[in-house]
Amino acid sequence: MKITEPTPGAPCWVELGTSDVDAAKVYYREVFGWRAETDLRPEAGGYTVFLLGAAPVAAVTPLYAPGQPTAWTVSFATRDADALAAAVTEAGGRQVRAPMDVFQQGRFAVLADPEGALFSVWQARDFAGAALLNAPGSLGWVELATRDEEAAKHFYTQVFGWTVGTHEDYPQWGVDGADFGGLSALDEFYPDDVRAHWLPYFAVADVDGTAARAAESGGMLLVPPTDVPEGPRIAVVRDPQGASFGIHRAGTEG
């Protein structure tokens, strides 16, 4: 099964916090064909939605806090942001930004698991989240890189009730019978300064062509186009401001 619309417990949105919003608008237009629309209200803080056609698929924001890294943040849908934030604290994580309302669109919180991997949760009101998922040019998969796989499994199953696939080399997160993400080990081959993090993967029709555009437009290929054994063709890119994301061939997630 594929998740094609926002579903409680599953990824529903992804945001890029960056040091150069205007450059990001140009870069992601060249890579994915996204169109940017900025909310001009002062209280919106420069929040910009990326659209594929008429469908919102992601967002980009300025860096709001001192020391905030340039990075993508994955958001998971929930029916109750306050209850879920409390569950994160009880399970050993922390609240980076306590639950708050976003106009009439919904309620969100920014959270961290016990190893420090950041994510957010979204309680929808007028805005449900991405209008496209698992389609070319939209979010298709998310991956947690962590140094303690067993602790991560315990935390996320306790907080979200996710299932964990039994694949020995690459456990997969799921909800209601649909897998939406995976669990990757930060082993001895990774430098000590690489911290636990969530990495979004965007579905594309052509991994090689998209990776080439990403590099030609100023990005860096961290993982060149590669066929995963018993899995999809993927690549991992760092954009010109330093935010990393993955791409995979549409229709092969999970």
BATI-601742 format. One record per residue: residue in three letters; z, y, x of N, C-alpha, C in turn. Coordinates in steps of 0.05 Angstrom, whole numbers, padded with zeros to 5 digits, always signed. Atoms other than C-alpha are relative to their C-alpha. Layout:
N
ALAZYXZYXZYX ...
END
This chain:
254
MET+00000-00024+00017+00000+00000+00000+00000+00025+00017 LYS+00000-00026-00013-00013+00072+00021+00014+00020-00019 ILE-00012-00022+00015+00028+00132-00001-00020+00023-00001 THR+00020-00020+00003-00021+00182-00028+00010+00026-00015 GLU-00012-00024+00012+00026+00232-00062+00029+00001+00007 PRO-00029-00002-00007+00096+00259-00048+00017-00020-00016 THR-00016+00022+00011+00145+00202-00061+00028+00002+00011 PRO-00027-00002-00011+00221+00206-00055+00005-00020+00022 GLY-00006+00016-00024+00242+00180+00013-00023-00001+00020 ALA+00023+00002-00018+00172+00185+00043-00008+00028+00010 PRO+00009-00026-00010+00139+00240+00084-00017+00015-00021 CYS+00014-00015+00021+00113+00296+00039-00012+00026+00011 TRP+00009-00026-00010+00099+00355+00085+00005+00000+00030 VAL-00004-00003-00029+00094+00376+00158-00005+00029+00008 GLU+00001-00029-00008+00105+00444+00191-00001+00002+00030 LEU+00001-00006-00029+00087+00471+00259+00015+00026+00005 GLY-00013-00024-00010+00135+00521+00290-00012+00006+00027 THR+00015-00006-00025+00097+00557+00345+00004+00028+00010 SER-00003-00027-00013+00099+00615+00393-00023+00018-00006 ASP+00023-00016+00005+00030+00638+00372-00014-00010-00025 VAL+00011+00009+00026+00013+00631+00298-00030+00005-00001 ASP+00029-00006+00002-00055+00665+00304-00017-00020+00016 ALA+00015+00020-00017-00077+00619+00361+00000-00027-00014 ALA-00002+00025+00014-00053+00559+00321-00020-00002-00023 LYS+00019-00001+00022-00095+00580+00261-00028-00006+00010 VAL+00026+00004-00011-00157+00581+00305-00003-00029+00010 TYR+00001+00027-00012-00141+00516+00341-00002-00022-00021 TYR+00000+00022+00020-00127+00473+00280-00024+00002-00019 ARG+00026-00003+00014-00188+00502+00244-00022-00015+00015 GLU+00020+00013-00016-00230+00477+00302+00003-00030+00001 VAL-00006+00029-00002-00196+00409+00305-00004-00014-00027 PHE-00001+00014+00026-00187+00392+00231-00016+00014-00022 GLY+00013-00015+00021-00226+00445+00193+00018+00012-00020 TRP-00019-00012+00018-00163+00473+00163-00004+00030-00003 ARG+00001-00028+00006-00163+00541+00130+00029+00010-00004 ALA-00028-00010+00000-00100+00585+00136+00003+00022-00021 GLU-00007-00021+00019-00068+00626+00081+00029+00008+00005 THR-00027-00009-00007-00008+00669+00100+00013+00014-00024 ASP-00016-00014+00020+00046+00690+00050+00008+00027+00011 LEU-00004-00027-00011+00047+00765+00059+00027+00013-00009 ARG-00026-00011+00008+00115+00776+00026+00018+00002+00025 PRO-00018-00003-00024+00164+00803+00079+00021-00023+00002 GLU-00022+00020+00000+00217+00753+00057-00011-00028+00007 ALA+00011+00026-00007+00168+00695+00071-00001-00005+00030 GLY-00002+00004-00029+00173+00707+00146-00025-00009+00013 GLY+00025+00008-00013+00100+00697+00161-00009-00029-00006 TYR+00007+00028+00006+00097+00627+00129-00029-00002-00007 THR+00029+00003+00004+00025+00603+00131-00006-00029-00007 VAL+00008+00027+00009-00004+00543+00094-00027-00006+00010 PHE+00026+00010-00008-00061+00503+00122-00011-00016-00024 LEU+00014+00013+00022-00111+00480+00069-00025-00015+00010 LEU+00025+00015-00004-00166+00428+00071-00015+00002-00027 GLY+00011-00007+00026-00213+00453+00018+00020+00017-00015 ALA-00021-00014+00015-00165+00475-00036+00027-00013+00002 ALA-00025+00017-00001-00111+00424-00018+00018+00009+00022 PRO-00019-00005-00021-00049+00445+00020+00007-00026+00015 VAL-00005+00025-00015-00038+00395+00077+00022+00004+00021 ALA-00019-00005-00021+00009+00428+00127+00007+00030+00000 ALA-00007-00029-00003+00040+00495+00148+00006+00006+00029 VAL-00007-00010-00026+00052+00537+00209+00017+00025-00003 THR-00019-00022+00002+00109+00586+00221+00005+00011+00028 PRO-00010-00010-00025+00133+00632+00276+00026-00015+00008 LEU-00026+00011-00009+00193+00609+00318+00022+00019-00010 TYR-00020-00017+00014+00252+00634+00277+00026+00003+00016 ALA-00026+00000-00013+00310+00618+00324-00003+00000+00030 PRO+00001+00001-00029+00324+00630+00398+00002-00028+00010 GLY+00000+00027-00011+00309+00568+00438-00014-00021-00016 GLN+00014+00020+00016+00270+00535+00382-00025-00009+00014 PRO+00024+00009-00014+00217+00491+00413-00025+00002-00018 THR+00025+00001+00014+00144+00494+00394-00005-00030-00007 ALA+00001+00028+00008+00137+00429+00354-00007-00002-00030 TRP+00004+00007+00028+00116+00396+00289+00026-00012-00011 THR-00023+00011+00013+00171+00379+00240-00009-00015-00025 VAL+00007+00016+00023+00163+00323+00189+00021+00004-00022 SER-00017-00003+00023+00192+00333+00119-00002-00024-00019 PHE-00001+00023+00018+00214+00277+00073+00009+00009-00028 ALA-00006-00008+00028+00216+00283-00003+00027-00012-00008 THR-00025+00010+00011+00283+00277-00038+00004+00013-00028 ARG-00007-00011+00026+00309+00287-00108+00024+00019+00001 ASP-00025-00016-00002+00373+00321-00083+00004+00006+00030 ALA-00002-00008-00028+00371+00359-00017+00030+00002+00009 ASP-00028-00003-00008+00446+00373-00018+00014-00027+00004 ALA-00012+00026-00003+00466+00301-00029-00011-00014+00025 LEU+00011+00013-00023+00419+00277+00025+00010+00013+00026 ALA-00012-00013-00023+00444+00329+00075+00029-00009+00005 ALA-00028+00010-00003+00515+00306+00061+00000-00029+00011 ALA+00002+00027-00009+00493+00234+00072-00007-00001+00030 VAL+00006-00001-00029+00464+00253+00140+00025+00006+00016 THR-00025-00006-00014+00531+00283+00161+00018-00024+00001 GLU-00018+00023+00002+00569+00222+00137-00010-00023+00018 ALA+00011+00022-00017+00522+00176+00177-00001+00007+00029 GLY-00002-00007-00028+00534+00214+00242-00021+00020+00009 GLY+00020-00020-00007+00476+00264+00240+00013+00028-00004 ARG-00010-00027+00004+00482+00339+00232-00020+00017-00016 GLN+00017-00019+00015+00456+00396+00190-00006+00024+00018 VAL+00009-00022-00017+00415+00445+00232-00003+00025-00017 ARG+00001-00021+00020+00401+00488+00171+00008-00011-00027 ALA-00011+00011+00025+00442+00476+00109-00020+00004-00023 PRO+00019-00002+00023+00405+00466+00042-00002+00028-00010 MET+00005-00027+00011+00374+00530+00016-00025+00000-00017 ASP+00023-00002+00017+00325+00551-00037-00023+00015+00013 VAL+00024-00014-00009+00253+00573-00021-00013+00011-00025 PHE+00010-00012+00025+00236+00621-00078+00004-00021-00023 GLN-00001+00020+00021+00219+00576-00138-00014-00026+00008 GLN+00016+00023-00008+00181+00526-00096+00017-00025+00004 GLY-00017+00023-00005+00239+00480-00078+00024+00006+00016 ARG-00024-00002-00015+00301+00468-00037-00003-00018+00025 PHE+00004+00015-00024+00302+00445+00035+00024+00002+00019 ALA-00020-00001-00021+00347+00429+00094-00013-00011+00025 VAL+00008+00010-00026+00335+00418+00168+00023-00016+00012 LEU-00021+00019-00007+00373+00358+00195-00007-00013+00027 ALA+00004+00015-00025+00381+00317+00258+00015-00027-00001 ASP-00013+00026-00001+00396+00244+00268+00020-00001+00024 PRO-00020+00000-00021+00452+00222+00316-00011+00004+00028 GLU+00012-00004-00027+00404+00223+00376-00013+00028+00003 GLY+00011-00027-00001+00380+00293+00358-00028+00004-00010 ALA+00028-00002+00010+00312+00278+00328+00001+00017-00026 LEU+00000-00018+00023+00298+00335+00279-00019-00009-00022 PHE+00017+00004+00023+00269+00327+00210+00010+00018-00023 SER-00010-00016+00023+00273+00364+00144-00004-00017-00026 VAL+00003+00013+00026+00280+00344+00071-00008+00021-00020 TRP+00011-00019+00020+00246+00376+00011+00005-00010-00028 GLN-00005+00005+00029+00270+00377-00061-00019+00018-00016 ALA+00022-00016+00012+00208+00399-00099+00008+00012-00027 ARG-00001-00013+00027+00207+00448-00157-00029+00007-00006 ASP+00028-00007+00005+00141+00486-00163-00020-00011+00020 PHE+00018+00011-00021+00113+00458-00098+00008-00028+00007 ALA-00007+00028-00005+00111+00383-00090-00003-00008+00029 GLY+00006+00008-00028+00085+00381-00018-00029-00003+00004 ALA+00028+00003-00006+00020+00359+00011-00016-00011-00024 ALA+00017+00009+00022-00036+00352-00040-00018-00023+00008 LEU+00015+00022-00011-00071+00302+00006+00018-00015+00020 LEU-00013+00017-00020-00039+00244+00044-00018-00024+00005 ASN+00016+00023-00008-00073+00188+00082-00030+00003-00006 ALA+00029-00006+00003-00141+00221+00074-00008+00015+00026 PRO+00009-00014-00024-00183+00249+00132+00008+00030-00001 GLY-00009-00028-00002-00152+00315+00155+00027+00005-00011 SER-00026-00003+00011-00084+00302+00125+00020-00019+00014 LEU-00021+00016-00012-00017+00271+00145-00004-00029-00009 GLY+00004+00028+00007-00024+00195+00149+00021-00019+00010 TRP-00019+00018-00013+00033+00167+00190+00021+00017+00014 VAL-00020-00014-00017+00098+00188+00224+00014-00021+00017 GLU-00011+00019-00020+00132+00157+00284+00025+00012+00012 LEU-00024-00008-00013+00203+00162+00309+00002-00012+00028 ALA-00004+00009-00027+00211+00157+00384+00030+00003+00007 THR-00029-00001-00003+00283+00140+00402+00008-00019+00023 ARG-00011+00017-00022+00326+00110+00458+00019-00021-00011 ASP-00019+00020+00012+00370+00070+00410-00012-00009-00027 GLU+00014+00009+00024+00327+00032+00360+00019-00011-00021 GLU-00018+00012+00020+00384-00006+00327+00016+00021-00014 ALA-00015-00022+00012+00424+00057+00316-00018+00016-00019 ALA+00019-00014+00018+00362+00091+00286-00004-00016-00025 LYS+00003+00016+00024+00351+00033+00239+00024+00003-00019 HIS-00025-00002+00016+00423+00036+00216+00001+00028-00014 PHE-00002-00027+00011+00421+00112+00206-00019+00004-00023 TYR+00020-00007+00020+00356+00118+00168+00000-00018-00025 THR-00003+00017+00023+00367+00058+00124+00024+00008-00017 GLN-00024-00009+00014+00436+00084+00106-00006+00026-00015 VAL+00005-00027+00012+00411+00155+00091-00022-00001-00021 PHE+00023+00000+00018+00344+00141+00058-00004-00026-00016 GLY+00005+00025+00013+00347+00068+00038-00027-00012+00008 TRP+00026+00010-00008+00283+00053+00077+00002-00030+00007 THR+00003+00027-00011+00259-00017+00091-00009+00002+00029 VAL+00009+00001-00028+00246-00037+00163-00015-00026+00004 GLY+00016+00024-00005+00189-00084+00179+00010-00016+00023 THR-00011+00019-00020+00202-00144+00223-00018-00003+00024 HIS+00018+00002-00024+00145-00133+00273+00017+00006+00025 GLU-00018-00002-00023+00180-00145+00340-00006+00024+00017 ASP+00007-00022-00019+00142-00093+00381-00001+00027-00013 TYR+00003-00026+00013+00135-00039+00329+00010-00002-00029 PRO-00011+00000+00027+00183-00038+00269-00012+00023-00016 GLN+00012-00020+00017+00155+00000+00210+00019+00008-00023 TRP-00016-00011+00022+00191+00045+00160-00016-00003-00026 GLY+00014+00002+00026+00175+00035+00086+00018+00008-00023 VAL-00014-00006+00024+00194+00055+00016-00015-00012-00023 ASP+00013+00012+00023+00179+00017-00048-00024-00017+00007 GLY+00022+00017-00007+00134-00032-00012-00022+00012+00015 ALA+00021-00014-00014+00093+00020+00024+00011+00010+00027 ASP-00008-00009-00026+00099+00030+00099-00013+00027+00006 PHE+00010-00026-00005+00092+00102+00122+00004+00009+00029 GLY-00007-00009-00027+00117+00104+00194+00009-00023+00017 GLY-00008+00020-00020+00139+00067+00256+00022+00010+00017 LEU-00023-00005-00018+00194+00063+00308-00009-00008+00028 SER+00009+00004-00027+00177+00071+00381+00023+00004+00020 ALA-00022-00002-00019+00224+00060+00440-00006+00019+00022 LEU+00001-00017-00024+00235+00114+00492+00013-00017+00022 ASP-00011+00018-00020+00243+00063+00548+00001+00013+00027 GLU-00003-00010-00027+00250+00069+00623-00024+00014+00011 PHE+00024-00013-00009+00179+00093+00630-00001+00030-00008 TYR-00001-00028+00008+00196+00159+00596+00020+00016+00016 PRO-00019-00017-00015+00228+00216+00635+00026+00005-00017 ASP-00025-00003+00014+00301+00229+00618+00001+00024-00018 ASP-00001-00025+00017+00285+00298+00589-00017-00003-00025 VAL+00014+00005+00025+00242+00267+00534+00020-00009-00021 ARG-00021+00006+00020+00288+00269+00474-00012-00014-00025 ALA+00009+00012+00025+00285+00231+00409-00014+00020-00018 HIS+00015-00018+00016+00234+00261+00362-00018-00015-00020 TRP+00019+00009+00019+00189+00251+00302-00028+00011+00007 LEU+00027-00008-00006+00114+00253+00315-00018-00005-00024 PRO+00018+00004+00022+00064+00264+00258-00027-00010+00010 TYR+00027+00008-00005-00003+00229+00258-00018+00008-00023 PHE+00019-00008+00021-00062+00258+00220-00023-00019-00001 ALA+00022+00019+00004-00115+00213+00191-00027+00015+00005 VAL+00026-00012-00005-00186+00227+00215-00022-00022-00003 ALA+00022+00019+00003-00254+00195+00204-00009-00010+00027 ASP+00010+00006-00026-00271+00195+00278+00020+00008+00021 VAL-00021-00006-00020-00215+00190+00330-00012+00012+00025 ASP+00012-00009-00025-00260+00199+00390-00011+00028-00003 GLY+00011-00026+00005-00296+00259+00361+00021+00021-00003 THR-00021-00019+00005-00232+00293+00338+00016+00005+00026 ALA-00014-00003-00025-00198+00280+00405-00016+00017+00019 ALA+00017-00017-00017-00257+00311+00441+00002+00029-00008 ARG-00003-00028+00010-00253+00373+00397+00027+00012+00008 ALA-00027-00009-00006-00178+00377+00408+00002+00008+00030 ALA+00000-00007-00029-00188+00377+00484-00018+00023+00006 GLU+00019-00022-00005-00248+00423+00484+00010+00027-00010 SER-00011-00024+00012-00209+00473+00442+00025+00010+00014 GLY-00023-00009-00016-00154+00479+00493+00024-00018+00000 GLY-00022+00018+00001-00109+00420+00478-00001-00020+00024 MET-00001+00020-00021-00089+00363+00525+00003-00028-00013 LEU-00003+00027+00010-00098+00289+00511+00023-00014+00015 LEU-00022+00015-00012-00031+00255+00524-00006-00029-00001 VAL+00010+00027+00002-00059+00189+00500-00029+00002-00008 PRO+00028-00001+00008-00135+00184+00501-00006-00020-00022 PRO+00006+00020+00021-00170+00146+00444+00004-00028+00009 THR-00009+00027-00008-00141+00076+00446+00001-00017-00025 ASP-00003+00020+00021-00145+00014+00403+00027-00013+00003 VAL-00026+00013+00000-00075-00010+00386-00003-00029-00008 PRO+00002+00028+00007-00069-00086+00386+00010-00005-00029 GLU-00007+00006+00028-00069-00109+00313+00005+00026-00016 GLY-00005-00025+00013-00069-00035+00294-00025+00018+00000 PRO+00022-00018+00002-00112+00027+00288-00009+00011+00027 ARG+00008-00016-00023-00150+00069+00338+00015+00027-00002 ILE-00017-00024+00000-00105+00128+00358-00006+00017+00024 ALA-00002-00018-00023-00098+00187+00405+00024+00018-00005 VAL-00022-00019+00002-00041+00235+00419-00008+00025+00016 VAL+00010-00026-00011-00054+00309+00433+00024+00019+00002 ARG-00018-00023-00002-00013+00368+00458-00017+00025-00005 ASP+00016-00023+00006-00038+00433+00428+00004+00022+00022 PRO-00002-00019-00022-00047+00496+00471+00028+00013+00003 GLN-00027-00012-00002+00024+00521+00455+00021-00021+00006 GLY-00019+00021-00009+00056+00453+00471+00009-00019-00021 ALA-00009+00018+00022+00065+00419+00403-00017-00025+00001 SER+00015+00026+00000+00046+00345+00402-00004-00011-00028 PHE+00006+00014+00025+00013+00306+00346-00018-00023+00006 GLY+00018+00023-00003-00024+00241+00337-00022+00001-00020 ILE+00022+00004+00019-00089+00223+00303-00005-00030-00002 HIS+00008+00028+00003-00110+00155+00275-00023-00002-00019 ARG+00023+00003+00017-00171+00129+00241+00009-00005-00029 ALA-00008+00001+00028-00164+00139+00166-00005-00028-00011 GLY+00003+00027+00013-00153+00075+00126+00012-00022+00016 THR-00011+00021-00017-00119+00038+00183+00030+00004+00006 GLU-00028-00004-00004-00048+00064+00179+00016-00025-00007 GLY-00017+00023+00005+00006+00012+00181-00010-00025+00012 
END
